[in-house]
Amino acid sequence: MNDVVDRILNTYQLIRPLDAVQISDSKRKITRYIESLASSGQSDAQQLTVYGLAYLKELHEGRDPRFTGC
């Protein structure tokens, strides 16, 4: 689990560098998110990484306006 979380954070920081506070906060949130996915049966590390990256992107950059549901 920690490997997946570290991979998510490291990959995301290649796109958008985060400061120490953002890293700490993001790590806490992404860990909780990945744990919830894993507890619901998702076990593929690559898929969890993709989900985690999408979660961080939305968390730090906001929702994509193309998918507002309108």
LINMOMO-V14313 format. One record per residue. N is the residue number from 0. SS is DSSP state (@ for helix, = for strand, . for the rest). PSI is psi in degrees with one decimal (none if undefined). Layout:
N:SS:PSI ; N:SS:PSI
This chain:
0:.:-44.9 ; 1:@:-34.6 ; 2:@:-41.1 ; 3:@:-46.2 ; 4:@:-44.6 ; 5:@:-40.8 ; 6:@:-42.1 ; 7:@:-50.6 ; 8:@:-43.3 ; 9:@:-41.9 ; 10:@:-44.6 ; 11:@:-38.1 ; 12:@:-19.3 ; 13:@:-30.5 ; 14:@:-46.2 ; 15:.:101.9 ; 16:.:141.5 ; 17:.:150.0 ; 18:.:175.8 ; 19:@:-39.0 ; 20:@:-43.9 ; 21:@:-38.5 ; 22:@:-47.4 ; 23:@:-47.6 ; 24:@:-44.3 ; 25:@:-40.5 ; 26:@:-42.6 ; 27:@:-47.1 ; 28:@:-42.7 ; 29:@:-34.4 ; 30:@:-46.9 ; 31:@:-41.7 ; 32:@:-47.3 ; 33:@:-38.5 ; 34:@:-38.9 ; 35:@:-38.7 ; 36:@:-43.1 ; 37:@:-38.8 ; 38:@:-20.0 ; 39:.:3.8 ; 40:.:-7.5 ; 41:.:121.7 ; 42:.:-5.2 ; 43:.:115.6 ; 44:@:-38.6 ; 45:@:-42.3 ; 46:@:-39.8 ; 47:@:-37.1 ; 48:@:-44.2 ; 49:@:-46.2 ; 50:@:-42.4 ; 51:@:-40.9 ; 52:@:-41.0 ; 53:@:-39.9 ; 54:@:-46.8 ; 55:@:-38.7 ; 56:@:-45.8 ; 57:@:-38.5 ; 58:@:-44.2 ; 59:@:-24.4 ; 60:@:-6.3 ; 61:.:173.1 ; 62:.:148.2 ; 63:.:121.5 ; 64:@:-17.2 ; 65:@:-18.9 ; 66:@:52.3 ; 67:.:-9.4 ; 68:.:5.2 ; 69:.:none
